[in-house]
Amino acid sequence: MTKQTVAIYARVSTTDQTLDAQLRDLRSFCESRGWEPTVFTDHGISGAKDSRPGWNQCWDSLQKGRCKVLVVHALDRIGRSLPHLVSIINSCVERNIILVSFRENIDLSTAAGRMLAGIFSVMAEYERSIISERTMAGMRAAKARGKKIGNQKRWFDVKRAAEMREMGWGQIKIAKALGVGVGRVNTWTRSGTGKLDLTHANAASRSIE
C-alpha cells in the first residue's frame, strides 16, 4: 500500500468527548498493515447532521481517488441512518474503495465484508418499506375518521370574482386577490359564470368548488 492512499475518519458528538481512543486504535491498525493514513476528524459534531466538515473533506478525498481505503472506528461514525450508511457502502463498492470498520471487524475487500454489506442493504430496504407501510396505514386511519388527505382546494369566491370582473380586473389580478391559481379563474371565465349577475354569484360559488 503506497503512501497517502488510506483515510481514517474519527468523530465524537460532543465537545466533552475526546478523539484520542479512536485515533489510537485506528493508527495502530494502519501501522500493523504498513499503511500511512491521512487523518480526518469531526469533534463535537452529531452524526445526524447532513454536513460535517471533516467527513466532507474525507469523502471528497475518496471520491477524487486521493485515498482508496477508508478506515473508521465504527460504522455509526459515518452513517447518520441505516439508509445513509448503505448509500455510503454502495458508493464505496462502485468506486472500488475499501471500507474497514475497526470495532465491527468489517472489511469490504473480503467476501465476509461484502456479504455484510448486502445484509445492510436488505435491512435498509426493509426499514424503508416499514416506514412506507406505516405512513399508508396512518393515512387510511385518518381517512376513516373523516379527515381529508392531501392538499385541500381553496374556496373560490365567485361573488368577489364577479365584482372584480365587473370592475375590469384581469384574470391574473383576480387570481392573486382571491389567493387561487390563474387556471381556476380561467375555468370560471370559460364556463360563462363570469358574466352572471351578482345575485346568482353565491349559487355559482358552490358549483365552482
Buried (B, 14 or more C-beta within 10 A) or exposed (E): EEEEBBBBBBBBBEEEEEBEEBBEBBBEBBEEEEBEBBBBBBBEBEBEEEEBEBBEBBBEBBEEEEBBBBBBBBBBBBBBEBBBBBBBBBBBBEEEBBBBBBEBEBBBEEEEBBEBBEEBBEBBEEBEEEEEEEEEEEEEEEEEEEEEEEEEEEEBBBBBBBBBBEEEBEBEBBBEBBEBEBEBBBEBBEEEBBEBEEEEBEEBBEEBE
